[in-house]
């Protein structure tokens, strides 16, 4: 059974990681998400992580023409995840 709280946290973490490690465009984020895999035997919350990754990939693949803010909102995430950490 899927734990919705863990799923939402995984979704937020995956999207935030994708924004940080891509050029920030929907196409760049979609490309990064295709390279992400969910761990092996000892990965905790594997079901939630796989579902979150699947949903993020679907949203960014299907809605490349939407503004980034809209895709993030469509996923039900807080727009503050778009702010990248200050790299000083």
PDB file of N, CA, C and O in Angstrom:
ATOM      1  N   UNK A   1       0.841  -1.181   0.000  1.00  0.00           N
ATOM      2  CA  UNK A   1       0.000   0.000   0.000  1.00  0.00           C
ATOM      3  C   UNK A   1       0.887   1.246   0.000  1.00  0.00           C
ATOM      4  O   UNK A   1       1.893   1.313   0.707  1.00  0.00           O
ATOM      5  N   UNK A   2       0.495   2.218  -0.801  1.00  0.00           N
ATOM      6  CA  UNK A   2       1.250   3.443  -0.977  1.00  0.00           C
ATOM      7  C   UNK A   2       1.011   4.391   0.202  1.00  0.00           C
ATOM      8  O   UNK A   2      -0.133   4.676   0.556  1.00  0.00           O
ATOM      9  N   UNK A   3       2.104   4.877   0.806  1.00  0.00           N
ATOM     10  CA  UNK A   3       2.024   5.872   1.868  1.00  0.00           C
ATOM     11  C   UNK A   3       2.076   7.242   1.197  1.00  0.00           C
ATOM     12  O   UNK A   3       3.126   7.641   0.693  1.00  0.00           O
ATOM     13  N   UNK A   4       0.964   7.962   1.186  1.00  0.00           N
ATOM     14  CA  UNK A   4       0.856   9.209   0.447  1.00  0.00           C
ATOM     15  C   UNK A   4       1.809  10.287   0.964  1.00  0.00           C
ATOM     16  O   UNK A   4       2.316  11.085   0.175  1.00  0.00           O
ATOM     17  N   UNK A   5       2.059  10.323   2.258  1.00  0.00           N
ATOM     18  CA  UNK A   5       2.992  11.303   2.818  1.00  0.00           C
ATOM     19  C   UNK A   5       4.412  11.086   2.311  1.00  0.00           C
ATOM     20  O   UNK A   5       5.094  12.034   1.922  1.00  0.00           O
ATOM     21  N   UNK A   6       4.846   9.846   2.320  1.00  0.00           N
ATOM     22  CA  UNK A   6       6.183   9.521   1.816  1.00  0.00           C
ATOM     23  C   UNK A   6       6.246   9.770   0.317  1.00  0.00           C
ATOM     24  O   UNK A   6       7.246  10.282  -0.184  1.00  0.00           O
ATOM     25  N   UNK A   7       5.182   9.410  -0.407  1.00  0.00           N
ATOM     26  CA  UNK A   7       5.121   9.635  -1.848  1.00  0.00           C
ATOM     27  C   UNK A   7       5.284  11.124  -2.164  1.00  0.00           C
ATOM     28  O   UNK A   7       6.077  11.488  -3.033  1.00  0.00           O
ATOM     29  N   UNK A   8       4.536  11.989  -1.462  1.00  0.00           N
ATOM     30  CA  UNK A   8       4.617  13.442  -1.713  1.00  0.00           C
ATOM     31  C   UNK A   8       6.027  13.970  -1.447  1.00  0.00           C
ATOM     32  O   UNK A   8       6.533  14.804  -2.199  1.00  0.00           O
ATOM     33  N   UNK A   9       6.667  13.478  -0.366  1.00  0.00           N
ATOM     34  CA  UNK A   9       8.030  13.913  -0.058  1.00  0.00           C
ATOM     35  C   UNK A   9       9.000  13.433  -1.135  1.00  0.00           C
ATOM     36  O   UNK A   9       9.891  14.179  -1.543  1.00  0.00           O
ATOM     37  N   UNK A  10       8.835  12.204  -1.594  1.00  0.00           N
ATOM     38  CA  UNK A  10       9.689  11.667  -2.658  1.00  0.00           C
ATOM     39  C   UNK A  10       9.512  12.468  -3.943  1.00  0.00           C
ATOM     40  O   UNK A  10      10.494  12.783  -4.615  1.00  0.00           O
ATOM     41  N   UNK A  11       8.277  12.799  -4.288  1.00  0.00           N
ATOM     42  CA  UNK A  11       7.993  13.581  -5.486  1.00  0.00           C
ATOM     43  C   UNK A  11       8.672  14.940  -5.402  1.00  0.00           C
ATOM     44  O   UNK A  11       9.293  15.392  -6.364  1.00  0.00           O
ATOM     45  N   UNK A  12       8.553  15.584  -4.258  1.00  0.00           N
ATOM     46  CA  UNK A  12       9.198  16.886  -4.083  1.00  0.00           C
ATOM     47  C   UNK A  12      10.712  16.760  -4.202  1.00  0.00           C
ATOM     48  O   UNK A  12      11.350  17.572  -4.873  1.00  0.00           O
ATOM     49  N   UNK A  13      11.288  15.755  -3.561  1.00  0.00           N
ATOM     50  CA  UNK A  13      12.741  15.563  -3.610  1.00  0.00           C
ATOM     51  C   UNK A  13      13.223  15.286  -5.031  1.00  0.00           C
ATOM     52  O   UNK A  13      14.247  15.821  -5.456  1.00  0.00           O
ATOM     53  N   UNK A  14      12.492  14.458  -5.760  1.00  0.00           N
ATOM     54  CA  UNK A  14      12.881  14.104  -7.123  1.00  0.00           C
ATOM     55  C   UNK A  14      12.834  15.324  -8.038  1.00  0.00           C
ATOM     56  O   UNK A  14      13.764  15.559  -8.810  1.00  0.00           O
ATOM     57  N   UNK A  15      11.762  16.093  -7.955  1.00  0.00           N
ATOM     58  CA  UNK A  15      11.626  17.275  -8.812  1.00  0.00           C
ATOM     59  C   UNK A  15      12.662  18.326  -8.443  1.00  0.00           C
ATOM     60  O   UNK A  15      13.251  18.951  -9.325  1.00  0.00           O
ATOM     61  N   UNK A  16      12.890  18.526  -7.158  1.00  0.00           N
ATOM     62  CA  UNK A  16      13.886  19.507  -6.739  1.00  0.00           C
ATOM     63  C   UNK A  16      15.276  19.093  -7.207  1.00  0.00           C
ATOM     64  O   UNK A  16      16.049  19.936  -7.663  1.00  0.00           O
ATOM     65  N   UNK A  17      15.601  17.819  -7.103  1.00  0.00           N
ATOM     66  CA  UNK A  17      16.892  17.313  -7.587  1.00  0.00           C
ATOM     67  C   UNK A  17      17.016  17.522  -9.095  1.00  0.00           C
ATOM     68  O   UNK A  17      18.075  17.916  -9.584  1.00  0.00           O
ATOM     69  N   UNK A  18      15.944  17.260  -9.826  1.00  0.00           N
ATOM     70  CA  UNK A  18      15.957  17.425 -11.277  1.00  0.00           C
ATOM     71  C   UNK A  18      16.161  18.882 -11.671  1.00  0.00           C
ATOM     72  O   UNK A  18      16.891  19.171 -12.618  1.00  0.00           O
ATOM     73  N   UNK A  19      15.529  19.787 -10.962  1.00  0.00           N
ATOM     74  CA  UNK A  19      15.705  21.219 -11.246  1.00  0.00           C
ATOM     75  C   UNK A  19      17.152  21.621 -10.983  1.00  0.00           C
ATOM     76  O   UNK A  19      17.752  22.351 -11.771  1.00  0.00           O
ATOM     77  N   UNK A  20      17.703  21.147  -9.883  1.00  0.00           N
ATOM     78  CA  UNK A  20      19.065  21.499  -9.500  1.00  0.00           C
ATOM     79  C   UNK A  20      20.105  20.946 -10.480  1.00  0.00           C
ATOM     80  O   UNK A  20      21.101  21.611 -10.766  1.00  0.00           O
ATOM     81  N   UNK A  21      19.879  19.738 -10.993  1.00  0.00           N
ATOM     82  CA  UNK A  21      20.871  19.068 -11.830  1.00  0.00           C
ATOM     83  C   UNK A  21      20.605  19.196 -13.329  1.00  0.00           C
ATOM     84  O   UNK A  21      21.225  18.494 -14.128  1.00  0.00           O
ATOM     85  N   UNK A  22      19.698  20.075 -13.714  1.00  0.00           N
ATOM     86  CA  UNK A  22      19.412  20.286 -15.127  1.00  0.00           C
ATOM     87  C   UNK A  22      19.574  21.773 -15.442  1.00  0.00           C
ATOM     88  O   UNK A  22      19.965  22.568 -14.587  1.00  0.00           O
ATOM     89  N   UNK A  23      19.265  22.124 -16.680  1.00  0.00           N
ATOM     90  CA  UNK A  23      19.346  23.538 -17.056  1.00  0.00           C
ATOM     91  C   UNK A  23      18.121  24.335 -16.603  1.00  0.00           C
ATOM     92  O   UNK A  23      18.050  25.543 -16.825  1.00  0.00           O
ATOM     93  N   UNK A  24      17.154  23.658 -15.967  1.00  0.00           N
ATOM     94  CA  UNK A  24      15.974  24.338 -15.439  1.00  0.00           C
ATOM     95  C   UNK A  24      14.811  24.411 -16.403  1.00  0.00           C
ATOM     96  O   UNK A  24      13.723  24.848 -16.026  1.00  0.00           O
ATOM     97  N   UNK A  25      15.019  23.988 -17.650  1.00  0.00           N
ATOM     98  CA  UNK A  25      13.910  23.972 -18.611  1.00  0.00           C
ATOM     99  C   UNK A  25      13.130  22.673 -18.447  1.00  0.00           C
ATOM    100  O   UNK A  25      13.639  21.703 -17.887  1.00  0.00           O
ATOM    101  N   UNK A  26      11.904  22.658 -18.933  1.00  0.00           N
ATOM    102  CA  UNK A  26      11.105  21.435 -18.853  1.00  0.00           C
ATOM    103  C   UNK A  26      11.779  20.292 -19.600  1.00  0.00           C
ATOM    104  O   UNK A  26      11.778  19.156 -19.125  1.00  0.00           O
ATOM    105  N   UNK A  27      12.354  20.582 -20.762  1.00  0.00           N
ATOM    106  CA  UNK A  27      13.040  19.551 -21.539  1.00  0.00           C
ATOM    107  C   UNK A  27      14.271  19.038 -20.785  1.00  0.00           C
ATOM    108  O   UNK A  27      14.538  17.837 -20.767  1.00  0.00           O
ATOM    109  N   UNK A  28      15.008  19.943 -20.174  1.00  0.00           N
ATOM    110  CA  UNK A  28      16.191  19.548 -19.399  1.00  0.00           C
ATOM    111  C   UNK A  28      15.822  18.714 -18.178  1.00  0.00           C
ATOM    112  O   UNK A  28      16.507  17.748 -17.842  1.00  0.00           O
ATOM    113  N   UNK A  29      14.748  19.092 -17.530  1.00  0.00           N
ATOM    114  CA  UNK A  29      14.280  18.347 -16.363  1.00  0.00           C
ATOM    115  C   UNK A  29      13.800  16.959 -16.797  1.00  0.00           C
ATOM    116  O   UNK A  29      14.111  15.963 -16.143  1.00  0.00           O
ATOM    117  N   UNK A  30      13.043  16.892 -17.898  1.00  0.00           N
ATOM    118  CA  UNK A  30      12.565  15.603 -18.410  1.00  0.00           C
ATOM    119  C   UNK A  30      13.744  14.704 -18.758  1.00  0.00           C
ATOM    120  O   UNK A  30      13.724  13.509 -18.464  1.00  0.00           O
ATOM    121  N   UNK A  31      14.756  15.266 -19.374  1.00  0.00           N
ATOM    122  CA  UNK A  31      15.964  14.500 -19.737  1.00  0.00           C
ATOM    123  C   UNK A  31      16.651  13.957 -18.480  1.00  0.00           C
ATOM    124  O   UNK A  31      17.047  12.792 -18.441  1.00  0.00           O
ATOM    125  N   UNK A  32      16.789  14.789 -17.470  1.00  0.00           N
ATOM    126  CA  UNK A  32      17.416  14.336 -16.224  1.00  0.00           C
ATOM    127  C   UNK A  32      16.590  13.227 -15.576  1.00  0.00           C
ATOM    128  O   UNK A  32      17.146  12.233 -15.108  1.00  0.00           O
ATOM    129  N   UNK A  33      15.273  13.389 -15.545  1.00  0.00           N
ATOM    130  CA  UNK A  33      14.406  12.391 -14.910  1.00  0.00           C
ATOM    131  C   UNK A  33      14.500  11.028 -15.597  1.00  0.00           C
ATOM    132  O   UNK A  33      14.354   9.992 -14.950  1.00  0.00           O
ATOM    133  N   UNK A  34      14.745  11.034 -16.913  1.00  0.00           N
ATOM    134  CA  UNK A  34      14.905   9.760 -17.616  1.00  0.00           C
ATOM    135  C   UNK A  34      16.170   9.031 -17.194  1.00  0.00           C
ATOM    136  O   UNK A  34      16.260   7.811 -17.335  1.00  0.00           O
ATOM    137  N   UNK A  35      17.152   9.768 -16.676  1.00  0.00           N
ATOM    138  CA  UNK A  35      18.413   9.145 -16.262  1.00  0.00           C
ATOM    139  C   UNK A  35      18.377   8.630 -14.821  1.00  0.00           C
ATOM    140  O   UNK A  35      19.271   7.896 -14.400  1.00  0.00           O
ATOM    141  N   UNK A  36      17.353   9.011 -14.074  1.00  0.00           N
ATOM    142  CA  UNK A  36      17.245   8.638 -12.661  1.00  0.00           C
ATOM    143  C   UNK A  36      16.703   7.219 -12.538  1.00  0.00           C
ATOM    144  O   UNK A  36      15.783   6.826 -13.256  1.00  0.00           O
ATOM    145  N   UNK A  37      17.285   6.461 -11.618  1.00  0.00           N
ATOM    146  CA  UNK A  37      16.773   5.128 -11.313  1.00  0.00           C
ATOM    147  C   UNK A  37      16.514   5.034  -9.814  1.00  0.00           C
ATOM    148  O   UNK A  37      17.126   5.739  -9.012  1.00  0.00           O
ATOM    149  N   UNK A  38      15.603   4.157  -9.465  1.00  0.00           N
ATOM    150  CA  UNK A  38      15.305   3.903  -8.056  1.00  0.00           C
ATOM    151  C   UNK A  38      16.143   2.709  -7.639  1.00  0.00           C
ATOM    152  O   UNK A  38      16.195   1.702  -8.345  1.00  0.00           O
ATOM    153  N   UNK A  39      16.806   2.821  -6.479  1.00  0.00           N
ATOM    154  CA  UNK A  39      17.774   1.853  -5.984  1.00  0.00           C
ATOM    155  C   UNK A  39      17.406   0.387  -5.981  1.00  0.00           C
ATOM    156  O   UNK A  39      16.369  -0.027  -6.498  1.00  0.00           O
ATOM    157  N   UNK A  40      18.283  -0.374  -5.388  1.00  0.00           N
ATOM    158  CA  UNK A  40      18.190  -1.825  -5.397  1.00  0.00           C
ATOM    159  C   UNK A  40      17.466  -2.419  -4.203  1.00  0.00           C
ATOM    160  O   UNK A  40      16.497  -1.856  -3.694  1.00  0.00           O
ATOM    161  N   UNK A  41      17.957  -3.559  -3.774  1.00  0.00           N
ATOM    162  CA  UNK A  41      17.318  -4.378  -2.741  1.00  0.00           C
ATOM    163  C   UNK A  41      17.040  -3.650  -1.432  1.00  0.00           C
ATOM    164  O   UNK A  41      15.990  -3.850  -0.822  1.00  0.00           O
ATOM    165  N   UNK A  42      17.962  -2.817  -1.001  1.00  0.00           N
ATOM    166  CA  UNK A  42      17.844  -2.224   0.335  1.00  0.00           C
ATOM    167  C   UNK A  42      17.317  -0.793   0.323  1.00  0.00           C
ATOM    168  O   UNK A  42      17.467  -0.069   1.307  1.00  0.00           O
ATOM    169  N   UNK A  43      16.708  -0.386  -0.770  1.00  0.00           N
ATOM    170  CA  UNK A  43      16.140   0.950  -0.867  1.00  0.00           C
ATOM    171  C   UNK A  43      14.850   1.022  -0.060  1.00  0.00           C
ATOM    172  O   UNK A  43      13.948   0.201  -0.227  1.00  0.00           O
ATOM    173  N   UNK A  44      14.780   2.014   0.813  1.00  0.00           N
ATOM    174  CA  UNK A  44      13.565   2.215   1.612  1.00  0.00           C
ATOM    175  C   UNK A  44      12.520   2.936   0.779  1.00  0.00           C
ATOM    176  O   UNK A  44      12.854   3.774  -0.058  1.00  0.00           O
ATOM    177  N   UNK A  45      11.266   2.612   1.006  1.00  0.00           N
ATOM    178  CA  UNK A  45      10.133   3.274   0.347  1.00  0.00           C
ATOM    179  C   UNK A  45      10.228   3.208  -1.183  1.00  0.00           C
ATOM    180  O   UNK A  45       9.922   4.176  -1.878  1.00  0.00           O
ATOM    181  N   UNK A  46      10.651   2.068  -1.682  1.00  0.00           N
ATOM    182  CA  UNK A  46      10.858   1.902  -3.116  1.00  0.00           C
ATOM    183  C   UNK A  46       9.572   2.124  -3.918  1.00  0.00           C
ATOM    184  O   UNK A  46       9.608   2.739  -4.984  1.00  0.00           O
ATOM    185  N   UNK A  47       8.457   1.635  -3.420  1.00  0.00           N
ATOM    186  CA  UNK A  47       7.184   1.791  -4.138  1.00  0.00           C
ATOM    187  C   UNK A  47       6.829   3.265  -4.294  1.00  0.00           C
ATOM    188  O   UNK A  47       6.448   3.702  -5.380  1.00  0.00           O
ATOM    189  N   UNK A  48       6.952   4.028  -3.218  1.00  0.00           N
ATOM    190  CA  UNK A  48       6.640   5.456  -3.260  1.00  0.00           C
ATOM    191  C   UNK A  48       7.602   6.202  -4.174  1.00  0.00           C
ATOM    192  O   UNK A  48       7.189   7.090  -4.920  1.00  0.00           O
ATOM    193  N   UNK A  49       8.891   5.845  -4.121  1.00  0.00           N
ATOM    194  CA  UNK A  49       9.882   6.507  -4.969  1.00  0.00           C
ATOM    195  C   UNK A  49       9.630   6.215  -6.441  1.00  0.00           C
ATOM    196  O   UNK A  49       9.724   7.112  -7.278  1.00  0.00           O
ATOM    197  N   UNK A  50       9.311   4.971  -6.759  1.00  0.00           N
ATOM    198  CA  UNK A  50       9.036   4.617  -8.158  1.00  0.00           C
ATOM    199  C   UNK A  50       7.805   5.344  -8.683  1.00  0.00           C
ATOM    200  O   UNK A  50       7.812   5.846  -9.807  1.00  0.00           O
ATOM    201  N   UNK A  51       6.757   5.403  -7.882  1.00  0.00           N
ATOM    202  CA  UNK A  51       5.533   6.084  -8.285  1.00  0.00           C
ATOM    203  C   UNK A  51       5.782   7.584  -8.463  1.00  0.00           C
ATOM    204  O   UNK A  51       5.291   8.183  -9.420  1.00  0.00           O
ATOM    205  N   UNK A  52       6.530   8.182  -7.560  1.00  0.00           N
ATOM    206  CA  UNK A  52       6.848   9.605  -7.650  1.00  0.00           C
ATOM    207  C   UNK A  52       7.677   9.895  -8.903  1.00  0.00           C
ATOM    208  O   UNK A  52       7.418  10.874  -9.603  1.00  0.00           O
ATOM    209  N   UNK A  53       8.656   9.063  -9.184  1.00  0.00           N
ATOM    210  CA  UNK A  53       9.487   9.240 -10.372  1.00  0.00           C
ATOM    211  C   UNK A  53       8.640   9.090 -11.637  1.00  0.00           C
ATOM    212  O   UNK A  53       8.793   9.862 -12.583  1.00  0.00           O
ATOM    213  N   UNK A  54       7.766   8.117 -11.652  1.00  0.00           N
ATOM    214  CA  UNK A  54       6.877   7.889 -12.790  1.00  0.00           C
ATOM    215  C   UNK A  54       5.986   9.117 -13.034  1.00  0.00           C
ATOM    216  O   UNK A  54       5.831   9.553 -14.174  1.00  0.00           O
ATOM    217  N   UNK A  55       5.413   9.662 -11.983  1.00  0.00           N
ATOM    218  CA  UNK A  55       4.539  10.835 -12.107  1.00  0.00           C
ATOM    219  C   UNK A  55       5.314  12.064 -12.572  1.00  0.00           C
ATOM    220  O   UNK A  55       4.826  12.826 -13.407  1.00  0.00           O
ATOM    221  N   UNK A  56       6.508  12.260 -12.042  1.00  0.00           N
ATOM    222  CA  UNK A  56       7.323  13.408 -12.447  1.00  0.00           C
ATOM    223  C   UNK A  56       7.713  13.286 -13.920  1.00  0.00           C
ATOM    224  O   UNK A  56       7.618  14.258 -14.670  1.00  0.00           O
ATOM    225  N   UNK A  57       8.150  12.103 -14.332  1.00  0.00           N
ATOM    226  CA  UNK A  57       8.506  11.894 -15.744  1.00  0.00           C
ATOM    227  C   UNK A  57       7.318  12.180 -16.647  1.00  0.00           C
ATOM    228  O   UNK A  57       7.454  12.861 -17.664  1.00  0.00           O
ATOM    229  N   UNK A  58       6.166  11.666 -16.281  1.00  0.00           N
ATOM    230  CA  UNK A  58       4.956  11.849 -17.083  1.00  0.00           C
ATOM    231  C   UNK A  58       4.611  13.335 -17.210  1.00  0.00           C
ATOM    232  O   UNK A  58       4.326  13.818 -18.306  1.00  0.00           O
ATOM    233  N   UNK A  59       4.639  14.044 -16.105  1.00  0.00           N
ATOM    234  CA  UNK A  59       4.282  15.471 -16.115  1.00  0.00           C
ATOM    235  C   UNK A  59       5.237  16.276 -16.990  1.00  0.00           C
ATOM    236  O   UNK A  59       4.794  17.100 -17.791  1.00  0.00           O
ATOM    237  N   UNK A  60       6.535  16.050 -16.848  1.00  0.00           N
ATOM    238  CA  UNK A  60       7.491  16.850 -17.614  1.00  0.00           C
ATOM    239  C   UNK A  60       7.582  16.414 -19.069  1.00  0.00           C
ATOM    240  O   UNK A  60       7.905  17.234 -19.928  1.00  0.00           O
ATOM    241  N   UNK A  61       7.308  15.155 -19.371  1.00  0.00           N
ATOM    242  CA  UNK A  61       7.279  14.704 -20.764  1.00  0.00           C
ATOM    243  C   UNK A  61       6.046  15.218 -21.493  1.00  0.00           C
ATOM    244  O   UNK A  61       6.147  15.690 -22.625  1.00  0.00           O
ATOM    245  N   UNK A  62       4.888  15.128 -20.855  1.00  0.00           N
ATOM    246  CA  UNK A  62       3.635  15.498 -21.502  1.00  0.00           C
ATOM    247  C   UNK A  62       3.383  17.001 -21.549  1.00  0.00           C
ATOM    248  O   UNK A  62       2.615  17.472 -22.388  1.00  0.00           O
ATOM    249  N   UNK A  63       4.012  17.752 -20.669  1.00  0.00           N
ATOM    250  CA  UNK A  63       3.704  19.182 -20.575  1.00  0.00           C
ATOM    251  C   UNK A  63       4.947  20.048 -20.774  1.00  0.00           C
ATOM    252  O   UNK A  63       5.150  21.028 -20.058  1.00  0.00           O
ATOM    253  N   UNK A  64       5.763  19.684 -21.737  1.00  0.00           N
ATOM    254  CA  UNK A  64       6.984  20.454 -22.008  1.00  0.00           C
ATOM    255  C   UNK A  64       6.691  21.886 -22.420  1.00  0.00           C
ATOM    256  O   UNK A  64       7.515  22.771 -22.190  1.00  0.00           O
ATOM    257  N   UNK A  65       5.552  22.129 -23.016  1.00  0.00           N
ATOM    258  CA  UNK A  65       5.182  23.460 -23.496  1.00  0.00           C
ATOM    259  C   UNK A  65       4.606  24.355 -22.395  1.00  0.00           C
ATOM    260  O   UNK A  65       4.444  25.558 -22.601  1.00  0.00           O
ATOM    261  N   UNK A  66       4.301  23.785 -21.241  1.00  0.00           N
ATOM    262  CA  UNK A  66       3.769  24.577 -20.134  1.00  0.00           C
ATOM    263  C   UNK A  66       4.924  25.286 -19.415  1.00  0.00           C
ATOM    264  O   UNK A  66       6.050  24.789 -19.405  1.00  0.00           O
ATOM    265  N   UNK A  67       4.644  26.437 -18.819  1.00  0.00           N
ATOM    266  CA  UNK A  67       5.668  27.070 -17.974  1.00  0.00           C
ATOM    267  C   UNK A  67       6.009  26.148 -16.790  1.00  0.00           C
ATOM    268  O   UNK A  67       5.159  25.402 -16.305  1.00  0.00           O
ATOM    269  N   UNK A  68       7.246  26.214 -16.347  1.00  0.00           N
ATOM    270  CA  UNK A  68       7.726  25.358 -15.260  1.00  0.00           C
ATOM    271  C   UNK A  68       6.851  25.483 -14.016  1.00  0.00           C
ATOM    272  O   UNK A  68       6.556  24.485 -13.358  1.00  0.00           O
ATOM    273  N   UNK A  69       6.440  26.703 -13.696  1.00  0.00           N
ATOM    274  CA  UNK A  69       5.612  26.923 -12.510  1.00  0.00           C
ATOM    275  C   UNK A  69       4.299  26.148 -12.592  1.00  0.00           C
ATOM    276  O   UNK A  69       3.810  25.637 -11.585  1.00  0.00           O
ATOM    277  N   UNK A  70       3.737  26.064 -13.787  1.00  0.00           N
ATOM    278  CA  UNK A  70       2.464  25.365 -13.978  1.00  0.00           C
ATOM    279  C   UNK A  70       2.651  23.860 -13.820  1.00  0.00           C
ATOM    280  O   UNK A  70       1.811  23.196 -13.213  1.00  0.00           O
ATOM    281  N   UNK A  71       3.732  23.315 -14.354  1.00  0.00           N
ATOM    282  CA  UNK A  71       3.993  21.875 -14.219  1.00  0.00           C
ATOM    283  C   UNK A  71       4.182  21.513 -12.746  1.00  0.00           C
ATOM    284  O   UNK A  71       3.653  20.505 -12.275  1.00  0.00           O
ATOM    285  N   UNK A  72       4.929  22.329 -12.034  1.00  0.00           N
ATOM    286  CA  UNK A  72       5.160  22.073 -10.607  1.00  0.00           C
ATOM    287  C   UNK A  72       3.843  22.163  -9.845  1.00  0.00           C
ATOM    288  O   UNK A  72       3.567  21.333  -8.977  1.00  0.00           O
ATOM    289  N   UNK A  73       3.039  23.156 -10.162  1.00  0.00           N
ATOM    290  CA  UNK A  73       1.737  23.304  -9.522  1.00  0.00           C
ATOM    291  C   UNK A  73       0.824  22.133  -9.886  1.00  0.00           C
ATOM    292  O   UNK A  73       0.073  21.648  -9.040  1.00  0.00           O
ATOM    293  N   UNK A  74       0.885  21.681 -11.129  1.00  0.00           N
ATOM    294  CA  UNK A  74       0.095  20.536 -11.589  1.00  0.00           C
ATOM    295  C   UNK A  74       0.421  19.282 -10.776  1.00  0.00           C
ATOM    296  O   UNK A  74      -0.458  18.463 -10.507  1.00  0.00           O
ATOM    297  N   UNK A  75       1.682  19.141 -10.389  1.00  0.00           N
ATOM    298  CA  UNK A  75       2.098  18.008  -9.556  1.00  0.00           C
ATOM    299  C   UNK A  75       1.683  18.190  -8.099  1.00  0.00           C
ATOM    300  O   UNK A  75       1.814  17.263  -7.300  1.00  0.00           O
ATOM    301  N   UNK A  76       1.186  19.368  -7.749  1.00  0.00           N
ATOM    302  CA  UNK A  76       0.750  19.633  -6.386  1.00  0.00           C
ATOM    303  C   UNK A  76       1.886  20.021  -5.463  1.00  0.00           C
ATOM    304  O   UNK A  76       1.776  19.883  -4.244  1.00  0.00           O
ATOM    305  N   UNK A  77       2.977  20.506  -6.036  1.00  0.00           N
ATOM    306  CA  UNK A  77       4.147  20.871  -5.233  1.00  0.00           C
ATOM    307  C   UNK A  77       4.188  22.367  -4.994  1.00  0.00           C
ATOM    308  O   UNK A  77       3.586  23.149  -5.730  1.00  0.00           O
ATOM    309  N   UNK A  78       4.901  22.747  -3.961  1.00  0.00           N
ATOM    310  CA  UNK A  78       5.086  24.152  -3.608  1.00  0.00           C
ATOM    311  C   UNK A  78       6.099  24.771  -4.565  1.00  0.00           C
ATOM    312  O   UNK A  78       7.142  24.176  -4.836  1.00  0.00           O
ATOM    313  N   UNK A  79       5.801  25.943  -5.069  1.00  0.00           N
ATOM    314  CA  UNK A  79       6.684  26.602  -6.042  1.00  0.00           C
ATOM    315  C   UNK A  79       8.038  26.996  -5.467  1.00  0.00           C
ATOM    316  O   UNK A  79       8.952  27.323  -6.224  1.00  0.00           O
ATOM    317  N   UNK A  80       8.186  26.973  -4.150  1.00  0.00           N
ATOM    318  CA  UNK A  80       9.475  27.338  -3.554  1.00  0.00           C
ATOM    319  C   UNK A  80      10.570  26.339  -3.905  1.00  0.00           C
ATOM    320  O   UNK A  80      11.749  26.647  -3.732  1.00  0.00           O
ATOM    321  N   UNK A  81      10.218  25.153  -4.392  1.00  0.00           N
ATOM    322  CA  UNK A  81      11.269  24.198  -4.771  1.00  0.00           C
ATOM    323  C   UNK A  81      12.034  24.653  -5.993  1.00  0.00           C
ATOM    324  O   UNK A  81      13.092  24.107  -6.304  1.00  0.00           O
ATOM    325  N   UNK A  82      11.504  25.665  -6.702  1.00  0.00           N
ATOM    326  CA  UNK A  82      12.188  26.186  -7.868  1.00  0.00           C
ATOM    327  C   UNK A  82      13.409  27.012  -7.488  1.00  0.00           C
ATOM    328  O   UNK A  82      14.314  27.192  -8.302  1.00  0.00           O
ATOM    329  N   UNK A  83      13.440  27.503  -6.285  1.00  0.00           N
ATOM    330  CA  UNK A  83      14.582  28.328  -5.853  1.00  0.00           C
ATOM    331  C   UNK A  83      15.775  27.430  -5.616  1.00  0.00           C
ATOM    332  O   UNK A  83      15.747  26.533  -4.773  1.00  0.00           O
ATOM    333  N   UNK A  84      16.813  27.688  -6.368  1.00  0.00           N
ATOM    334  CA  UNK A  84      18.029  26.901  -6.222  1.00  0.00           C
ATOM    335  C   UNK A  84      18.831  27.406  -5.033  1.00  0.00           C
ATOM    336  O   UNK A  84      18.814  28.600  -4.736  1.00  0.00           O
ATOM    337  N   UNK A  85      19.529  26.516  -4.356  1.00  0.00           N
ATOM    338  CA  UNK A  85      20.365  26.956  -3.235  1.00  0.00           C
ATOM    339  C   UNK A  85      21.460  27.886  -3.735  1.00  0.00           C
ATOM    340  O   UNK A  85      21.965  27.729  -4.847  1.00  0.00           O
ATOM    341  N   UNK A  86      21.815  28.841  -2.915  1.00  0.00           N
ATOM    342  CA  UNK A  86      22.855  29.791  -3.263  1.00  0.00           C
ATOM    343  C   UNK A  86      24.207  29.106  -3.319  1.00  0.00           C
ATOM    344  O   UNK A  86      24.650  28.533  -2.324  1.00  0.00           O
ATOM    345  N   UNK A  87      24.871  29.153  -4.469  1.00  0.00           N
ATOM    346  CA  UNK A  87      26.164  28.478  -4.641  1.00  0.00           C
ATOM    347  C   UNK A  87      27.292  29.490  -4.493  1.00  0.00           C
ATOM    348  O   UNK A  87      27.792  30.020  -5.485  1.00  0.00           O
ATOM    349  N   UNK A  88      27.684  29.752  -3.270  1.00  0.00           N
ATOM    350  CA  UNK A  88      28.736  30.723  -3.005  1.00  0.00           C
ATOM    351  C   UNK A  88      29.985  30.028  -2.560  1.00  0.00           C
ATOM    352  O   UNK A  88      30.991  30.683  -2.287  1.00  0.00           O
TER     353      UNK A  88
END
